Amino acid sequence: MKGRNTRIPQSTTPTPGHPAPRRVAWRRAWVLGALLVGSALAAASARTVAIGGVVQSAGVASRMNGAAELLAVWTLPRLGVSVRNDASDLRLQLPGRELRWRPGTGWQALGFAPLGTPLNALPAPQILNGSLHVALDALRVLGVRVIADTPTLLDFAAPTAQGDTLPPSADLAPVAGTPAVPPRATVPAPAPSPAPTPAPVTPTPTPVTPTAPTGPALTVVRVSRTLYRTVEVQRVVLELSGPAAHTVTREQNGLSITLPGVSAGSSSQTLPSGDTLSVTAGAQGARVTLGTGGGRSEIFTLDDPHRVVIDTTTYTDTRVPPPVNPDALPAGITYRQTGRLHLLSFDPQKFQPRVVTAPQGKLTDVAQLVKSVGGVAGVNGGYFDPGSALPVDFVAVGGLMTAGSLEKRGTLAFTSQGDALFGYPRPRYFLQGAFGQVMVNAVRASPNPGLLTAFVGDGRTSVGADTLTTLYVQPGATSVQRAFTGVVTPPTGVLAFTFDPARYPQLPRAAGQPLTVSLNYQAHDQPWETAVDALSAGPMMVQAGKVVIDPRREDFNTLEGVWRPTRQVAFGLLSGQPTIAYFEHGTPEAFAAALAGAGFRDAVRLDSGSSATAYLSGGYLNLGGYLNTVWSRPVANAIVFVPRDSAKDSVARK
């Protein structure tokens, strides 16, 4: 990953084929203790950090430890501070000024007389979630300028240049191979958090004695490690004194880089991740071997100075869904986070939402529903019965109602152009002919002699009964295609209407007789006649920018589990863009307030709790990314975003 700074403008089972985590042993018992303390402290309140007015990603935010506000050392070069990120030899440096900290010695100032907070009053550095942190007061003493200090935002002045990595203090020799963070597989799993959780950047300067002084030299090897939920990104930087060619050889458990004509000193070390790194000098040049034991490595070069960079990405725990990669979003998709609210917005010129359903009577992962139609992202849809796997409220796909409506819940629909509709329709099928008009009672496969039922054929599910008549009607047709008595299996996409002829004597009973079918939404709060796909869920959260949540209107029992504080998802319009919203935890009322506060014009809640899933394709290792921090259960339907070209092709095929 070349850059980790994100500019932010204001299923129960792991996926098969994911790589298993690597197992390594503890090497420092004190690190374990520090991490356990850090995990609890990291949950405390924090402030968003900005640099020169540019809001940084959530991983850069400050942390609280008691009364002390702390920042991760690995983030300080962004403020122009050069650092040595070492718990036993911490160095913070601005031009002409330096603060040092060592266990047993405390803070020392070099090159300046500190003003403000006395050095002996500065808190000691702390390890939180595996990252070394220092107090904000220490940065103030050092001279880092704060230009805005509000209850929710800490804005630092933009530096004239990025900070660098400092070598060990001259009077303290480095301990070779000593990690600043625990090995990869032994880090206790933190509480789920959708924001990236950086592990410490651990520069490991490796002075090298050149053995072939006639060519460029490998002067420094630097290593950093960042953990994004359960995806680890490790960077190894080989710094050279001049331009040099290199060749890469992929091996079973890692890779090797050959640097012809480059001088180096031989060395070997175990990295904080548990990987092994060795440098071998020879008469023809240097060879660097990185044993990753898994993961995927990418190699690229940088100039000024000349560097070879190896980024290795590893999925460390398949029990937790991988996060969205905010630095590699597809064009036209924006990710934002505000507190517990996470948002994925889609450019309506590039992507079109549609309703996608699982096969009748089956449940499917949202990721699979997205892939089934060539989509890029998706969110779970409406409520369903886990026993039968059937929706419990209205669903329409391609202009056909596939599940009947409760006629009281907040409903979301999409036109053929992808425009979203929000409201409270009462959709029903109506049959028209010379006899007049008849309303269809229910949409389901199971027959009932007392009802006129409708079903959209899937080629597998049977309808009808021995004494009942079933009519086949092609969508848009004006006459009966076929008529049957008894049990039949309607072909995919064919409308089947089953009834008792004695109860509905006016209906036709033979092929070719006149009959038209219409889907009437029976509402005027939106142009529902333009809807192509739709589903009901609820409650409606926001309309015209205002909170409208009303459980009584939509007949929600607030004493039941559907109203409990839990993970929540919604679909809405934000700044003119269709947007998926994921709320980490809270009540529907808190979710609605957060949506309105974020600026949503309209929004409806979808099935939440254990069904809540928001998926985006691509991401780290091409695993896909999830806003939810725990696997969800499979669902009956989803709202999927499809590229505009794919959506047009789909319409053309119909």
C-alpha positions as CSV (number, residue, x, y, z in Angstrom):
1,M,0.0,0.0,0.0
2,K,1.7,3.3,-1.1
3,G,-0.5,5.5,1.1
4,R,-2.6,4.9,4.1
5,N,-4.1,8.4,4.6
6,T,-7.8,8.5,3.7
7,R,-9.3,11.9,3.0
8,I,-12.8,11.9,4.5
9,P,-15.1,14.8,3.4
10,Q,-16.8,15.8,6.4
11,S,-22.3,-14.9,7.4
12,T,-21.8,-16.7,10.3
13,T,-19.3,-18.8,8.4
14,P,-16.0,-17.7,6.8
15,T,-15.8,-17.6,3.1
16,P,-14.2,-20.9,1.7
17,G,-10.8,-20.5,0.3
18,H,-9.6,-17.7,2.6
19,P,-6.0,-18.2,3.8
20,A,-5.6,-19.5,7.4
21,P,-3.7,-17.4,9.9
22,R,-0.1,-18.1,10.6
23,R,0.8,-19.4,14.0
24,V,3.9,-18.0,15.9
25,A,5.0,-18.0,19.5
26,W,5.1,-15.1,22.1
27,R,8.6,-13.5,22.5
28,R,8.0,-10.8,25.1
29,A,5.7,-11.4,28.0
30,W,5.5,-7.7,28.8
31,V,4.0,-7.0,25.4
32,L,1.1,-9.3,26.2
33,G,0.4,-7.4,29.4
34,A,0.6,-4.1,27.7
35,L,-1.7,-5.2,24.9
36,L,-4.3,-6.5,27.3
37,V,-4.3,-3.1,29.1
38,G,-4.3,-1.3,25.7
39,S,-7.3,-3.2,24.4
40,A,-9.4,-1.9,27.2
41,L,-8.1,1.6,27.0
42,A,-8.6,1.9,23.3
43,A,-12.3,1.7,23.7
44,A,-12.3,5.1,25.4
45,S,-13.4,8.3,23.8
46,A,-11.2,9.9,21.1
47,R,-11.1,13.0,18.8
48,T,-10.9,13.1,15.1
49,V,-7.5,14.3,13.8
50,A,-7.0,16.7,10.9
51,I,-3.8,18.0,9.4
52,G,-4.0,21.3,7.7
53,G,-7.8,21.0,7.6
54,V,-7.8,17.6,6.0
55,V,-9.6,15.0,8.2
56,Q,-7.6,11.8,8.6
57,S,-8.8,8.2,8.8
58,A,-10.3,6.9,12.0
59,G,-7.0,5.0,12.7
60,V,-5.2,8.3,13.2
61,A,-7.7,9.6,15.8
62,S,-6.5,10.3,19.3
63,R,-7.1,7.9,22.2
64,M,-7.8,8.6,25.9
65,N,-6.0,7.0,28.9
66,G,-7.5,8.4,32.0
67,A,-7.0,12.2,31.7
68,A,-4.3,11.9,29.1
69,E,-5.0,12.3,25.4
70,L,-2.6,10.2,23.3
71,L,-1.6,9.8,19.7
72,A,0.1,6.8,18.0
73,V,3.8,7.3,17.3
74,W,3.5,5.8,13.8
75,T,1.2,8.7,12.8
76,L,3.6,11.5,13.9
77,P,5.7,11.7,10.7
78,R,2.5,13.1,9.1
79,L,2.9,16.1,11.5
80,G,6.5,16.6,10.4
81,V,7.9,14.8,13.5
82,S,10.8,12.4,12.9
83,V,10.5,9.4,15.2
84,R,12.1,6.3,16.5
85,N,9.2,4.1,17.4
86,D,10.7,2.0,20.1
87,A,9.3,1.5,23.6
88,S,12.8,1.3,25.1
89,D,14.3,4.2,23.1
90,L,11.6,6.6,22.0
91,R,12.8,9.7,20.0
92,L,10.6,12.6,18.8
93,Q,12.4,15.3,16.7
94,L,11.6,18.6,15.1
95,P,14.4,20.7,13.5
96,G,16.6,21.7,16.5
97,R,14.4,20.1,19.1
98,E,14.2,16.6,20.4
99,L,12.3,14.7,23.1
100,R,13.5,11.3,24.3
101,W,12.0,8.7,26.6
102,R,13.5,5.6,28.2
103,P,12.2,3.3,30.9
104,G,13.8,4.3,34.2
105,T,15.0,7.6,32.9
106,G,11.9,9.3,31.7
107,W,11.6,12.3,29.4
108,Q,14.6,14.3,28.3
109,A,14.7,17.5,26.1
110,L,17.7,18.0,23.8
111,G,18.4,21.3,21.9
112,F,15.8,23.4,23.6
113,A,14.4,24.4,27.0
114,P,10.8,23.1,27.3
115,L,8.1,25.5,28.2
116,G,4.6,24.7,29.5
117,T,4.1,21.3,31.0
118,P,7.2,20.1,33.0
119,L,8.9,17.0,31.6
120,N,8.3,15.1,34.9
121,A,4.6,15.8,34.5
122,L,4.3,14.2,31.1
123,P,2.7,10.8,31.0
124,A,4.9,7.8,30.0
125,P,4.3,6.4,26.5
126,Q,1.6,3.7,26.4
127,I,0.9,0.7,24.2
128,L,-2.7,0.7,23.1
129,N,-4.0,-2.0,20.7
130,G,-0.3,-2.9,20.0
131,S,0.7,0.7,19.0
132,L,3.1,2.9,21.0
133,H,1.3,6.2,21.9
134,V,2.5,9.5,23.4
135,A,0.6,12.2,25.1
136,L,-0.6,15.2,23.2
137,D,1.1,17.4,25.8
138,A,4.4,15.9,24.8
139,L,3.8,17.1,21.2
140,R,2.9,20.6,22.5
141,V,6.1,20.7,24.5
142,L,8.1,19.7,21.4
143,G,6.5,22.5,19.5
144,V,4.0,20.8,17.2
145,R,1.4,23.5,16.3
146,V,-2.3,22.9,16.9
147,I,-4.5,25.2,14.8
148,A,-7.9,24.0,16.0
149,D,-8.8,22.4,19.3
150,T,-12.5,21.5,19.7
151,P,-14.4,18.9,21.7
152,T,-14.5,16.6,18.6
153,L,-11.7,17.7,16.4
154,L,-7.9,18.2,16.8
155,D,-6.4,20.0,13.8
156,F,-2.6,20.2,13.4
157,A,-0.8,22.7,11.2
158,A,0.3,21.1,7.9
159,P,4.1,20.4,8.0
160,T,6.5,21.7,5.4
161,A,7.9,18.2,5.1
162,Q,7.1,14.7,6.4
163,G,9.0,13.3,9.3
164,D,11.6,10.6,8.9
165,T,12.7,7.5,10.8
166,L,15.4,8.1,13.3
167,P,18.2,5.6,14.2
168,P,18.8,4.4,17.8
169,S,20.1,6.9,20.3
170,A,23.9,7.1,20.0
171,D,24.4,6.0,23.6
172,L,22.0,3.0,23.3
173,A,22.8,0.1,21.0
174,P,19.7,-1.5,19.4
175,V,18.7,-5.0,20.4
176,A,18.6,-7.1,17.3
177,G,15.4,-8.9,16.5
178,T,13.4,-7.4,19.5
179,P,9.9,-6.8,18.3
180,A,7.8,-3.8,19.2
181,V,4.6,-5.7,18.7
182,P,3.6,-9.3,19.3
183,P,3.7,-11.9,16.6
184,R,0.8,-12.1,14.1
185,A,-1.4,-15.0,15.2
186,T,-1.0,-14.4,19.0
187,V,-2.5,-11.0,19.2
188,P,-5.7,-11.3,21.3
189,A,-8.7,-10.5,19.0
190,P,-9.8,-6.9,19.7
191,A,-13.4,-5.8,20.0
192,P,-14.9,-5.6,16.5
193,S,-14.4,-2.1,14.9
194,P,-15.1,-1.2,11.4
195,A,-12.4,1.4,11.4
196,P,-8.8,0.3,10.6
197,T,-6.8,-0.6,13.8
198,P,-3.2,0.2,13.1
199,A,-0.5,-1.9,14.8
200,P,2.8,-0.1,15.5
201,V,5.1,1.0,12.8
202,T,8.4,-0.6,13.8
203,P,11.3,0.8,12.0
204,T,14.2,-1.6,12.1
205,P,17.3,0.2,10.9
206,T,19.9,-2.3,9.9
207,P,23.3,-0.8,9.4
208,V,25.1,-2.7,6.7
209,T,28.8,-3.0,6.0
210,P,29.4,-2.9,2.3
211,T,31.3,-5.8,0.9
212,A,31.5,-4.6,-2.7
213,P,32.2,-0.8,-2.6
214,T,32.3,-0.5,-6.4
215,G,28.5,-0.5,-6.7
216,P,25.5,0.9,-4.8
217,A,25.0,-0.3,-1.3
218,L,22.0,-1.7,0.6
219,T,22.2,0.8,3.5
220,V,19.0,0.4,5.5
221,V,16.2,-2.1,5.9
222,R,13.0,-0.6,7.4
223,V,9.9,-2.6,8.4
224,S,6.4,-1.5,9.4
225,R,3.2,-3.4,10.1
226,T,-0.4,-2.2,10.1
227,L,-3.4,-4.2,11.1
228,Y,-6.8,-3.3,9.5
229,R,-9.2,-5.4,11.6
230,T,-8.1,-8.8,10.5
231,V,-6.0,-7.8,7.4
232,E,-2.3,-7.3,8.1
233,V,-0.2,-5.1,5.8
234,Q,3.5,-5.4,6.3
235,R,6.0,-3.2,4.4
236,V,9.7,-3.9,4.0
237,V,11.8,-1.1,2.5
238,L,15.2,-1.8,1.1
239,E,17.0,1.6,0.9
240,L,19.9,1.8,-1.6
241,S,22.7,4.4,-2.0
242,G,22.0,4.6,-5.7
243,P,20.0,3.1,-8.6
244,A,20.2,-0.7,-8.9
245,A,18.5,-3.4,-10.9
246,H,16.7,-6.2,-9.1
247,T,15.0,-9.5,-9.9
248,V,12.2,-11.2,-7.9
249,T,11.8,-15.0,-7.4
250,R,8.6,-16.2,-5.9
251,E,9.0,-19.2,-3.6
252,Q,6.6,-21.5,-1.8
253,N,6.8,-19.6,1.5
254,G,7.8,-16.2,0.4
255,L,10.1,-14.6,-2.1
256,S,13.7,-13.5,-2.7
257,I,15.1,-10.4,-4.4
258,T,18.5,-10.5,-6.1
259,L,20.4,-7.1,-6.4
260,P,23.3,-7.6,-8.8
261,G,26.3,-5.5,-8.1
262,V,24.9,-4.2,-4.7
263,S,27.1,-4.5,-1.6
264,A,25.5,-5.4,1.7
265,G,26.3,-6.9,5.1
266,S,24.8,-10.3,5.9
267,S,22.1,-10.3,8.5
268,S,19.0,-12.2,9.6
269,Q,16.0,-11.3,11.8
270,T,12.5,-12.3,12.7
271,L,10.0,-9.5,12.0
272,P,7.2,-8.4,14.4
273,S,4.7,-10.3,12.2
274,G,6.7,-13.6,12.6
275,D,8.1,-13.4,9.1
276,T,11.8,-13.9,8.6
277,L,14.1,-11.5,6.7
278,S,17.6,-12.3,5.7
279,V,20.3,-10.4,3.7
280,T,23.1,-12.4,2.1
281,A,26.2,-10.7,0.7
282,G,28.1,-12.3,-2.2
283,A,30.7,-11.5,-4.8
284,Q,28.1,-10.8,-7.4
285,G,25.8,-8.7,-5.3
286,A,23.2,-9.0,-2.5
287,R,20.2,-11.3,-2.0
288,V,17.3,-10.5,0.3
289,T,15.0,-13.4,1.3
290,L,11.6,-12.7,2.9
291,G,9.8,-15.8,4.4
292,T,6.1,-14.8,4.7
293,G,4.5,-18.2,5.3
294,G,1.4,-17.0,3.5
295,G,-0.2,-13.8,2.3
296,R,0.4,-12.0,-1.0
297,S,3.4,-9.8,-1.7
298,E,3.6,-6.9,-4.1
299,I,7.0,-5.3,-5.1
300,F,7.6,-1.8,-6.5
301,T,10.4,0.7,-6.5
302,L,10.7,4.4,-5.4
303,D,13.2,7.1,-6.2
304,D,14.9,9.9,-4.2
305,P,16.2,7.9,-2.4
306,H,16.3,4.7,-4.3
307,R,14.2,2.0,-2.6
308,V,12.7,-1.4,-3.3
309,V,9.4,-1.9,-1.4
310,I,7.7,-5.2,-0.5
311,D,4.1,-5.0,0.7
312,T,2.8,-8.3,2.1
313,T,-1.0,-8.5,2.8
314,T,-2.3,-11.4,5.0
315,Y,-5.8,-12.3,6.1
316,T,-5.2,-13.3,9.7
317,D,-8.5,-14.5,11.0
318,T,-11.3,-15.9,8.9
319,R,-13.7,-15.8,11.8
320,V,-14.0,-12.0,11.2
321,P,-15.0,-10.4,7.9
322,P,-12.3,-8.4,6.2
323,P,-12.8,-4.6,6.2
324,V,-13.4,-2.3,3.3
325,N,-10.1,-0.9,1.9
326,P,-10.7,2.9,1.9
327,D,-7.5,3.4,-0.1
328,A,-8.6,1.2,-3.1
329,L,-12.3,2.0,-3.7
330,P,-13.7,1.6,-7.2
331,A,-14.2,4.9,-9.1
332,G,-17.5,6.4,-8.2
333,I,-17.8,4.9,-4.7
334,T,-17.2,6.9,-1.5
335,Y,-16.6,5.6,2.0
336,R,-17.2,7.8,5.1
337,Q,-17.4,7.3,8.8
338,T,-19.0,9.5,11.4
339,G,-18.9,8.0,14.9
340,R,-20.7,4.7,14.8
341,L,-22.2,5.4,11.3
342,H,-20.5,4.0,8.2
343,L,-21.6,5.1,4.8
344,L,-21.0,3.7,1.2
345,S,-22.2,6.2,-1.4
346,F,-22.5,5.5,-5.1
347,D,-22.3,7.8,-8.1
348,P,-25.8,7.4,-9.8
349,Q,-24.1,8.0,-13.2
350,K,-22.0,4.9,-12.7
351,F,-24.1,2.5,-10.6
352,Q,-27.7,1.5,-10.5
353,P,-29.5,-0.2,-7.5
354,R,-31.7,-3.2,-8.0
355,V,-33.4,-5.9,-5.9
356,V,-31.9,-9.4,-6.2
357,T,-33.5,-12.4,-4.6
358,A,-32.3,-15.8,-3.6
359,P,-34.0,-18.9,-5.1
360,Q,-37.5,-19.6,-3.8
361,G,-37.2,-21.1,-0.3
362,K,-33.4,-20.6,0.0
363,L,-31.1,-18.2,1.8
364,T,-27.9,-16.8,0.3
365,D,-25.0,-14.7,1.4
366,V,-25.2,-11.1,0.3
367,A,-21.8,-11.4,-1.4
368,Q,-23.1,-14.3,-3.5
369,L,-26.2,-12.3,-4.5
370,V,-23.9,-9.4,-5.6
371,K,-21.7,-11.7,-7.7
372,S,-24.7,-13.4,-9.2
373,V,-25.6,-10.3,-11.2
374,G,-22.2,-8.8,-11.7
375,G,-22.6,-6.2,-9.0
376,V,-20.0,-4.3,-7.1
377,A,-21.7,-3.9,-3.7
378,G,-24.8,-4.9,-1.8
379,V,-26.8,-4.7,1.4
380,N,-29.3,-7.2,2.8
381,G,-32.9,-6.5,2.1
382,G,-36.2,-7.1,3.9
383,Y,-37.4,-9.4,6.7
384,F,-37.8,-13.1,6.1
385,D,-38.9,-16.3,7.9
386,P,-35.8,-18.3,8.8
387,G,-37.7,-21.5,8.8
388,S,-39.2,-21.3,5.3
389,A,-36.6,-18.8,4.0
390,L,-39.5,-16.9,2.5
391,P,-39.9,-13.1,2.7
392,V,-42.6,-11.9,5.1
393,D,-43.3,-8.7,3.2
394,F,-43.5,-7.2,-0.2
395,V,-40.8,-7.9,-2.9
396,A,-41.0,-7.0,-6.6
397,V,-38.3,-7.9,-9.2
398,G,-38.5,-6.7,-12.8
399,G,-42.1,-5.4,-12.4
400,L,-43.4,-8.7,-10.9
401,M,-44.5,-9.0,-7.3
402,T,-42.8,-12.2,-6.0
403,A,-43.9,-11.8,-2.3
404,G,-47.1,-10.2,-1.0
405,S,-47.4,-7.1,1.0
406,L,-48.3,-6.4,4.6
407,E,-49.5,-3.0,3.3
408,K,-48.2,-1.0,6.3
409,R,-44.4,-0.9,6.3
410,G,-41.9,1.5,4.9
411,T,-41.2,0.6,1.3
412,L,-38.3,1.2,-1.1
413,A,-38.5,0.9,-4.9
414,F,-36.3,1.6,-7.9
415,T,-37.4,2.8,-11.4
416,S,-35.9,1.4,-14.6
417,Q,-33.5,4.4,-14.5
418,G,-32.4,3.6,-11.0
419,D,-34.2,6.4,-9.2
420,A,-35.3,5.5,-5.6
421,L,-38.8,5.9,-4.3
422,F,-39.7,5.9,-0.6
423,G,-43.2,5.6,0.9
424,Y,-46.1,3.4,2.0
425,P,-47.8,1.6,-0.9
426,R,-50.3,-1.3,-0.6
427,P,-49.4,-3.3,-3.8
428,R,-51.8,-5.9,-5.1
429,Y,-52.3,-7.8,-8.4
430,F,-55.5,-7.1,-10.2
431,L,-57.1,-9.2,-13.0
432,Q,-59.1,-7.4,-15.6
433,G,-61.5,-8.7,-18.4
434,A,-65.0,-8.4,-19.7
435,F,-66.1,-9.5,-16.2
436,G,-64.6,-6.4,-14.7
437,Q,-61.8,-6.4,-12.1
438,V,-60.8,-8.9,-9.4
439,M,-58.2,-8.3,-6.7
440,V,-55.7,-11.1,-6.0
441,N,-55.7,-12.1,-2.3
442,A,-52.2,-13.5,-1.8
443,V,-48.8,-14.2,-3.5
444,R,-47.6,-17.6,-2.6
445,A,-47.2,-21.1,-4.1
446,S,-49.3,-23.1,-1.6
447,P,-53.0,-23.3,-2.7
448,N,-56.0,-22.2,-0.7
449,P,-59.5,-22.9,-2.0
450,G,-60.9,-19.8,-0.4
451,L,-58.3,-17.4,-2.1
452,L,-57.2,-16.2,-5.5
453,T,-53.4,-16.6,-5.3
454,A,-50.6,-15.5,-7.5
455,F,-47.1,-17.0,-8.0
456,V,-44.2,-16.0,-10.3
457,G,-42.8,-19.3,-11.7
458,D,-39.3,-20.4,-11.0
459,G,-39.4,-23.6,-13.0
460,R,-39.1,-25.7,-9.8
461,T,-42.0,-24.8,-7.5
462,S,-45.4,-26.4,-7.9
463,V,-48.8,-24.7,-7.5
464,G,-52.4,-25.8,-7.8
465,A,-54.5,-28.7,-6.5
466,D,-56.8,-31.4,-7.9
467,T,-60.0,-29.2,-7.7
468,L,-58.4,-25.9,-8.5
469,T,-57.7,-24.1,-11.8
470,T,-54.4,-22.4,-12.6
471,L,-54.0,-19.9,-15.4
472,Y,-50.6,-19.0,-17.0
473,V,-50.2,-15.4,-18.1
474,Q,-47.1,-14.0,-19.7
475,P,-46.2,-10.5,-18.2
476,G,-47.6,-7.8,-20.4
477,A,-50.0,-10.2,-22.3
478,T,-53.7,-9.6,-22.8
479,S,-54.9,-13.2,-22.8
480,V,-54.5,-16.5,-21.0
481,Q,-51.5,-18.5,-22.2
482,R,-52.5,-21.9,-20.7
483,A,-55.1,-23.2,-18.3
484,F,-54.8,-26.3,-16.0
485,T,-56.7,-28.3,-13.4
486,G,-54.5,-30.0,-10.8
487,V,-50.9,-29.5,-9.6
488,V,-48.5,-27.8,-12.1
489,T,-45.0,-26.2,-12.2
490,P,-45.0,-22.8,-13.8
491,P,-42.0,-22.0,-16.0
492,T,-39.6,-19.2,-14.8
493,G,-41.0,-15.8,-15.1
494,V,-44.6,-16.9,-15.9
495,L,-47.4,-15.5,-13.8
496,A,-49.7,-18.3,-12.4
497,F,-53.1,-17.6,-10.8
498,T,-54.8,-20.4,-8.9
499,F,-58.4,-20.3,-7.8
500,D,-61.6,-22.4,-7.1
501,P,-63.9,-22.0,-10.2
502,A,-66.9,-22.3,-8.0
503,R,-65.8,-19.3,-5.9
504,Y,-64.6,-17.2,-8.9
505,P,-66.9,-18.2,-11.8
506,Q,-66.2,-15.0,-13.6
507,L,-62.6,-15.8,-14.3
508,P,-61.6,-17.4,-17.6
509,R,-60.7,-21.1,-17.6
510,A,-59.3,-21.7,-21.1
511,A,-56.2,-20.6,-23.1
512,G,-56.7,-17.6,-25.4
513,Q,-59.5,-16.0,-23.4
514,P,-59.0,-12.2,-22.7
515,L,-57.2,-11.4,-19.4
516,T,-54.8,-8.6,-18.4
517,V,-52.8,-8.3,-15.2
518,S,-51.7,-5.1,-13.4
519,L,-49.6,-4.4,-10.3
520,N,-51.4,-1.6,-8.5
521,Y,-49.5,0.1,-5.7
522,Q,-52.6,1.8,-4.4
523,A,-50.7,4.9,-3.2
524,H,-50.0,8.4,-4.4
525,D,-47.1,9.5,-2.2
526,Q,-44.6,8.6,-5.0
527,P,-44.8,7.8,-8.7
528,W,-45.2,4.1,-7.9
529,E,-46.4,3.2,-11.4
530,T,-42.7,3.7,-12.5
531,A,-41.3,1.2,-10.0
532,V,-39.6,-1.9,-11.4
533,D,-37.9,-3.4,-8.3
534,A,-39.2,-2.9,-4.7
535,L,-39.2,-4.3,-1.2
536,S,-40.8,-3.4,2.1
537,A,-38.9,-3.5,5.4
538,G,-39.1,-0.5,7.8
539,P,-39.4,1.5,9.7
540,M,-39.1,4.5,7.5
541,M,-36.3,6.5,9.2
542,V,-36.0,9.8,7.3
543,Q,-38.1,11.7,4.8
544,A,-37.4,15.2,3.4
545,G,-34.4,15.3,5.8
546,K,-36.5,14.8,9.0
547,V,-36.7,11.9,11.3
548,V,-40.2,10.2,10.8
549,I,-39.7,6.9,12.6
550,D,-43.1,5.8,13.9
551,P,-43.4,2.2,15.0
552,R,-47.2,2.4,15.6
553,R,-47.9,3.5,12.0
554,E,-46.0,0.5,10.7
555,D,-47.2,-1.9,13.3
556,F,-43.8,-2.7,14.9
557,N,-43.9,-4.1,18.4
558,T,-41.2,-2.1,20.3
559,L,-41.2,-4.8,23.0
560,E,-39.9,-7.5,20.6
561,G,-36.5,-8.2,19.3
562,V,-37.0,-6.4,16.0
563,W,-36.7,-3.1,18.0
564,R,-33.8,-4.0,20.2
565,P,-30.4,-2.1,20.2
566,T,-28.4,-4.0,17.6
567,R,-26.4,-3.7,14.4
568,Q,-28.5,-1.7,11.9
569,V,-28.5,-1.1,8.2
570,A,-30.5,1.2,5.9
571,F,-30.7,2.4,2.3
572,G,-31.2,6.1,1.6
573,L,-30.3,9.2,-0.5
574,L,-27.4,11.3,0.7
575,S,-26.4,14.4,-1.3
576,G,-28.2,13.0,-4.3
577,Q,-26.4,9.6,-4.1
578,P,-27.9,6.3,-3.2
579,T,-26.1,5.2,0.0
580,I,-25.8,2.1,2.2
581,A,-25.7,3.0,5.9
582,Y,-24.3,0.7,8.6
583,F,-24.7,1.5,12.3
584,E,-22.4,-0.3,14.6
585,H,-24.9,-0.7,17.5
586,G,-27.9,1.2,18.8
587,T,-31.7,1.6,18.8
588,P,-33.7,2.3,15.7
589,E,-34.3,5.8,17.1
590,A,-30.6,6.4,17.5
591,F,-30.0,5.2,14.0
592,A,-32.6,7.5,12.6
593,A,-31.1,10.5,14.4
594,A,-27.6,9.6,13.1
595,L,-29.0,9.3,9.5
596,A,-30.7,12.7,9.7
597,G,-27.6,14.2,11.3
598,A,-25.4,12.9,8.4
599,G,-27.7,14.7,5.9
600,F,-29.9,11.9,4.5
601,R,-32.9,13.2,2.5
602,D,-34.7,9.9,2.7
603,A,-33.8,6.5,4.3
604,V,-35.6,3.3,5.2
605,R,-34.2,0.7,7.6
606,L,-33.7,-2.8,6.3
607,D,-33.6,-6.1,8.2
608,S,-31.0,-5.7,10.9
609,G,-29.3,-7.6,13.8
610,S,-27.9,-10.9,12.7
611,S,-28.9,-10.2,9.0
612,A,-27.1,-6.8,8.8
613,T,-24.5,-7.0,6.0
614,A,-22.9,-4.3,3.8
615,Y,-20.5,-5.8,1.2
616,L,-18.1,-4.2,-1.3
617,S,-16.2,-6.2,-3.8
618,G,-12.4,-6.0,-4.3
619,G,-10.6,-4.9,-1.1
620,Y,-7.6,-6.4,0.5
621,L,-6.4,-9.6,-1.3
622,N,-9.6,-9.3,-3.4
623,L,-11.5,-10.8,-0.4
624,G,-14.2,-8.2,-0.6
625,G,-14.8,-5.8,2.3
626,Y,-17.6,-5.6,4.9
627,L,-18.8,-2.7,7.0
628,N,-20.2,-5.2,9.5
629,T,-17.5,-6.5,11.9
630,V,-19.1,-10.0,12.4
631,W,-20.4,-12.4,9.8
632,S,-24.1,-12.2,9.1
633,R,-26.5,-15.0,8.3
634,P,-27.7,-15.7,4.7
635,V,-30.7,-13.7,3.6
636,A,-33.6,-14.0,1.2
637,N,-32.9,-10.8,-0.8
638,A,-30.6,-7.9,-1.2
639,I,-30.2,-4.5,-2.8
640,V,-27.3,-4.7,-5.2
641,F,-25.4,-2.0,-7.0
642,V,-24.7,-2.9,-10.6
643,P,-22.5,-0.9,-13.0
644,R,-24.7,1.1,-15.4
645,D,-23.4,-0.8,-18.5
646,S,-24.3,-4.1,-16.9
647,A,-27.7,-2.8,-15.9
648,K,-28.4,-1.7,-19.5
649,D,-27.3,-5.1,-20.8
650,S,-29.7,-6.8,-18.3
651,V,-32.6,-4.7,-19.4
652,A,-31.8,-5.4,-23.1
653,R,-31.8,-9.1,-22.5
654,K,-35.2,-8.9,-20.9
